[in-house]
Structure formats: structure tokens, C-alpha cells
Amino acid sequence: MNRYFIYLGFDGTNYHGWQIQPNGISVQECLQKGLSTLLRTETEVVGAGRTDAGVHARRMVAHFDYEGTVDVQDLAYKLNRILPRDIAVYEVRAVDNDLHARFSATSRTYHYYIHQQKDPFLRHYSCELRYPLDFEAMNEAASHLLQVEDFGAFCKSGSDVKTTLCNVTEAKWEAPSNLPLEGEAIPLLAPCSLPLGPWCFVITANRFLRNMVRAVVGTLIEVGRHRMTLDEFDAVIRTGKRTEAGESMPGHALFLWNVEY
């Protein structure tokens, strides 16, 4: 039996998440059907993690096992021919049999996008928030996550996880690329100024709990709106209670950005 990794990306708008669901189509289901058709045998794929309904992936990794050998370039080409246009296979690669798409991953990175001016080209991939936000305070609060071990306050209630411990190694807000640098003049555009691009929350950890990123962002938003102080933010973390944290943000602005091995 030989093991292969598939590197892929997808627009999650039309899917009920990564994992196969009884009540809707999933990315895993589409990929398994495509592989089973091309390999002419029932083929199961295992993903690096789960994404919720509407969540996107810039880089997802999955593995499958096959008794024969595979022409990896040909398989990637044929998968892209039969998969929906909102799922793209970047590469198929032969790997050691002891590598596992989920359990061998050392880190995962997510991006969450927020824009503050109406923009028709961002509406499907960024969350529009019109109220003022203090991103400096949000970044300071985000830095506190690097000292946290237990993220129970940001785990969806009722999740069947054995532990809520995570090791977060990166958590920060990145400014839109079209914001002027400090001391730089703001360009005047006629007849009107272009909308600002989205702010991006970047978070990397060894593992993530269900709904964790969206709950973290929702709580940081409370800090940014000055409805929660930094001390209160730390207190929410210490309680470990999901009810004390901020609301879960919409899934359409969340991307699984990278998986490292």
C-alpha cells in the first residue's frame, strides 16, 4: 500500500465544510468521488483538519492510500478536470507510509479578514464591520494569546475534544497593504478614494479547537470596540467559559492558509 499527499485549495461558499455530512455536500466528498472514479476503487481521503461550512482553504492537505503506483502529475491534472471549479488540486505527492495528513502536521495557520468600507469585491471573503476598531489594542490582546495554554473559552460548546490545550505561536493583525506607511502622505484619488483593503488576523498553532479562530476574533473585536479591556480579555481566558467570550464571527471570512509538516 502506498500513501500520497494531495495539496489543494477550495472556496468553501457552496460546501458544508470539509468533512462528509449527511445533510449537504462537502469538499471531502467531492475529492473522494473524484479519486474513486479515476483510481477505479473506493478511495478514502483524510484531511489535515476540519473546516466549517462556508470556510475556505488556501492550502489544505489530505492523504489517501492506494495499492498500486500513481502518476502523480497525471492524477493531479485529471482531478482538476473532474472536480468542481471551486476546488483546485495543486499537487499530488508520494510520501512515506507513516506520514499522516492530520497527525503529522506540526502547525496550521488561519487568516481572518475584516474590511471597514463597503466593497463589492470583498463581500464573499471578508467580514464588513462599519464601526471603528482600535487595532492597536486588538494586537496587544492578540499577543497575550502566545502565553496561553488552555483555549477552552474559545471552543464551541458541546465539542467532544479530550483537551482544550493548544500552543499558539503567532497571533497578530496585519494592516491592509494599501494603507499609507507612517509619515507617508495619503494619496488623493479623483474622483473618489478607493476603499481600503481588508485587515488580516493571522494565527498559527499546533492545533485548533472547533470554532476557535472565529471565537478569538469575535473576542478581539470586543477589545477593539472598547467594550472589553485587556484585563477583562485575560479574565475571559482564565475562566475557560465560552459564554464569557465574544460572539463567533461569520465563516465566509476565514481561510485555512497553510499546514506545515
C-alpha positions as CSV (number, residue, x, y, z in Angstrom):
1,M,0.0,0.0,0.0
2,N,1.4,3.4,-1.0
3,R,0.5,6.7,0.6
4,Y,0.0,10.0,-1.3
5,F,-0.5,13.6,-0.1
6,I,-2.8,15.9,-2.0
7,Y,-2.3,19.6,-1.7
8,L,-5.4,21.6,-2.6
9,G,-7.4,24.7,-2.1
10,F,-11.1,25.5,-2.2
11,D,-13.7,28.2,-2.0
12,G,-16.0,26.9,0.8
13,T,-19.0,29.1,-0.1
14,N,-21.1,26.2,-1.5
15,Y,-19.9,23.5,0.9
16,H,-21.0,22.3,4.3
17,G,-17.3,22.2,5.4
18,W,-14.5,19.8,4.7
19,Q,-15.9,16.7,6.4
20,I,-18.6,14.5,4.8
21,Q,-22.1,15.5,6.1
22,P,-25.4,13.6,5.9
23,N,-27.3,16.8,5.0
24,G,-25.1,18.6,2.5
25,I,-22.2,18.4,0.1
26,S,-18.7,18.6,1.5
27,V,-15.2,19.1,0.0
28,Q,-14.1,15.7,1.3
29,E,-17.0,14.0,-0.5
30,C,-16.1,15.7,-3.8
31,L,-12.5,14.7,-3.6
32,Q,-13.2,11.1,-2.6
33,K,-15.7,10.7,-5.5
34,G,-13.1,12.1,-7.9
35,L,-10.3,9.8,-6.7
36,S,-12.6,6.8,-6.6
37,T,-13.6,7.4,-10.2
38,L,-10.1,7.9,-11.5
39,L,-8.5,5.1,-9.5
40,R,-11.4,2.8,-10.1
41,T,-11.6,1.7,-6.5
42,E,-13.3,3.2,-3.4
43,T,-10.8,5.7,-2.0
44,E,-11.0,7.5,1.3
45,V,-9.1,10.7,2.0
46,V,-8.1,12.0,5.4
47,G,-7.7,15.8,5.8
48,A,-5.3,17.9,7.9
49,G,-8.3,19.2,9.8
50,R,-11.9,20.2,9.6
51,T,-13.3,23.4,8.2
52,D,-16.8,24.6,9.0
53,A,-19.5,25.4,6.5
54,G,-18.5,28.4,4.3
55,V,-14.9,28.4,5.4
56,H,-12.2,28.5,2.7
57,A,-8.8,26.9,2.4
58,R,-5.9,28.4,0.6
59,R,-3.8,25.3,1.3
60,M,-5.4,22.1,2.6
61,V,-3.5,18.8,2.8
62,A,-5.1,15.3,2.6
63,H,-3.8,11.8,2.2
64,F,-5.0,8.6,0.6
65,D,-3.7,5.1,0.3
66,Y,-3.5,3.1,-3.0
67,E,-2.2,-0.4,-3.7
68,G,-0.6,0.4,-7.0
69,T,1.6,3.3,-8.1
70,V,0.3,6.6,-9.3
71,D,1.5,9.0,-11.9
72,V,1.1,12.0,-9.6
73,Q,1.2,14.7,-12.3
74,D,-1.3,12.9,-14.4
75,L,-3.6,12.3,-11.4
76,A,-3.5,16.0,-10.4
77,Y,-4.3,17.0,-13.9
78,K,-7.3,14.6,-14.2
79,L,-8.6,15.6,-10.8
80,N,-8.7,19.2,-11.8
81,R,-10.6,18.2,-14.9
82,I,-13.4,16.5,-13.0
83,L,-13.6,18.4,-9.7
84,P,-15.8,21.5,-9.4
85,R,-14.3,24.8,-10.3
86,D,-14.2,25.9,-6.7
87,I,-11.8,23.1,-5.7
88,A,-8.3,23.1,-7.1
89,V,-5.6,20.4,-6.7
90,Y,-2.1,22.0,-6.6
91,E,0.0,18.8,-6.3
92,V,-0.1,15.1,-5.6
93,R,3.0,13.7,-3.9
94,A,4.1,10.3,-2.8
95,V,5.1,10.2,0.9
96,D,6.3,7.8,3.5
97,N,3.5,5.5,4.8
98,D,4.0,6.7,8.3
99,L,3.1,10.3,7.4
100,H,-0.4,11.3,8.3
101,A,-2.2,14.4,6.9
102,R,-3.7,15.2,10.3
103,F,-1.5,13.8,13.0
104,S,1.9,14.5,11.4
105,A,1.1,18.2,10.9
106,T,3.2,20.4,13.2
107,S,1.3,23.7,12.7
108,R,-1.6,25.2,11.0
109,T,-2.2,28.9,10.0
110,Y,-5.5,30.6,9.6
111,H,-6.3,34.1,8.2
112,Y,-9.5,36.0,9.1
113,Y,-10.3,39.2,7.0
114,I,-12.1,42.3,8.0
115,H,-12.9,45.4,5.9
116,Q,-14.4,48.7,7.1
117,Q,-15.8,50.2,3.9
118,K,-18.4,48.7,1.6
119,D,-16.6,46.9,-1.2
120,P,-18.5,44.5,-3.6
121,F,-15.3,42.6,-4.3
122,L,-14.6,41.6,-0.7
123,R,-18.1,40.6,0.4
124,H,-17.6,36.9,-0.1
125,Y,-14.2,36.6,1.5
126,S,-14.0,39.3,4.2
127,C,-16.3,40.5,7.0
128,E,-17.6,44.0,6.7
129,L,-17.6,45.9,10.0
130,R,-18.5,49.6,9.8
131,Y,-17.8,50.6,13.4
132,P,-14.4,52.0,14.5
133,L,-11.9,49.5,15.8
134,D,-8.8,50.0,17.8
135,F,-6.4,47.6,16.1
136,E,-3.5,48.6,18.3
137,A,-5.4,47.4,21.4
138,M,-6.5,44.3,19.4
139,N,-2.9,43.5,18.6
140,E,-1.9,43.9,22.2
141,A,-4.7,41.5,23.2
142,A,-3.7,39.1,20.5
143,S,-0.1,39.0,21.8
144,H,-1.5,37.7,25.1
145,L,-2.6,34.5,23.3
146,L,1.1,33.5,22.9
147,Q,1.2,33.0,26.7
148,V,-2.0,30.9,26.9
149,E,-2.2,27.1,27.0
150,D,-5.9,26.4,27.6
151,F,-8.2,27.8,25.0
152,G,-11.4,26.4,26.4
153,A,-13.1,29.8,26.4
154,F,-12.9,29.8,22.6
155,C,-14.1,26.2,22.0
156,K,-17.6,25.6,20.7
157,S,-19.9,24.4,23.4
158,G,-20.5,20.6,23.3
159,S,-17.4,19.8,21.3
160,D,-16.1,16.3,22.0
161,V,-12.5,17.2,22.5
162,K,-10.3,15.4,25.0
163,T,-8.2,18.5,25.7
164,T,-8.5,22.3,25.1
165,L,-4.8,22.8,25.2
166,C,-3.2,24.5,22.2
167,N,0.2,26.0,21.5
168,V,-0.3,29.3,19.7
169,T,3.0,30.6,18.1
170,E,1.7,33.6,16.1
171,A,-1.3,35.9,16.6
172,K,-1.4,39.3,15.1
173,W,-3.4,41.8,13.0
174,E,-1.8,42.9,9.7
175,A,-2.8,46.2,8.2
176,P,-4.2,46.5,4.7
177,S,-1.4,46.7,2.1
178,N,-2.8,49.9,0.7
179,L,-2.7,51.8,4.0
180,P,0.0,54.6,3.9
181,L,3.1,54.0,5.9
182,E,3.8,56.1,8.9
183,G,4.8,59.6,7.8
184,E,3.7,58.9,4.2
185,A,1.2,61.3,2.6
186,I,-2.2,59.9,1.8
187,P,-2.6,59.9,-2.0
188,L,-5.5,61.9,-3.4
189,L,-7.5,60.0,-5.9
190,A,-10.0,61.6,-8.2
191,P,-13.0,61.5,-8.4
192,C,-13.1,59.4,-5.2
193,S,-10.8,57.4,-2.9
194,L,-10.6,53.7,-3.3
195,P,-11.9,51.5,-0.4
196,L,-9.3,50.2,1.9
197,G,-8.4,46.5,1.6
198,P,-9.1,44.1,4.5
199,W,-7.3,43.8,7.8
200,C,-6.0,40.3,8.3
201,F,-5.8,38.4,11.6
202,V,-3.1,35.7,11.3
203,I,-2.9,32.9,13.9
204,T,-0.7,29.8,13.9
205,A,-0.9,26.9,16.3
206,N,-0.1,23.2,16.6
207,R,-3.8,22.5,16.7
208,F,-7.2,24.4,16.8
209,L,-10.4,23.7,18.6
210,R,-13.8,23.7,16.8
211,N,-14.8,27.3,16.1
212,M,-11.7,28.6,17.9
213,V,-10.5,31.2,15.4
214,R,-13.9,32.8,14.9
215,A,-14.4,33.0,18.6
216,V,-11.0,34.5,19.2
217,V,-11.6,37.1,16.5
218,G,-15.0,37.9,18.0
219,T,-13.5,38.5,21.4
220,L,-10.7,40.6,20.0
221,I,-13.4,42.7,18.2
222,E,-14.9,43.4,21.7
223,V,-11.5,44.8,22.7
224,G,-11.2,46.8,19.5
225,R,-14.6,48.4,20.2
226,H,-13.5,49.2,23.8
227,R,-16.3,47.1,25.2
228,M,-13.7,44.8,26.8
229,T,-10.5,45.8,28.5
230,L,-7.2,43.9,28.2
231,D,-7.7,42.8,31.8
232,E,-11.2,41.5,31.0
233,F,-9.8,39.7,28.0
234,D,-7.3,37.9,30.1
235,A,-10.1,37.1,32.6
236,V,-12.2,35.5,29.9
237,I,-9.3,33.2,29.0
238,R,-8.8,32.2,32.6
239,T,-12.5,31.3,33.1
240,G,-12.4,28.8,30.2
241,K,-16.1,29.5,29.6
242,R,-17.3,30.0,26.1
243,T,-20.2,32.1,27.3
244,E,-17.8,34.8,28.6
245,A,-16.0,35.3,25.2
246,G,-17.2,37.3,22.2
247,E,-19.5,36.1,19.5
248,S,-18.4,33.7,16.8
249,M,-17.7,35.6,13.6
250,P,-19.1,34.6,10.2
251,G,-17.3,31.8,8.5
252,H,-17.0,33.3,5.0
253,A,-14.0,35.5,6.0
254,L,-12.0,32.6,7.4
255,F,-9.2,30.8,5.5
256,L,-7.1,27.8,6.3
257,W,-4.0,29.3,5.0
258,N,-1.2,26.8,5.4
259,V,-0.3,23.4,7.0
260,E,3.3,22.6,7.9
261,Y,4.9,19.2,8.4
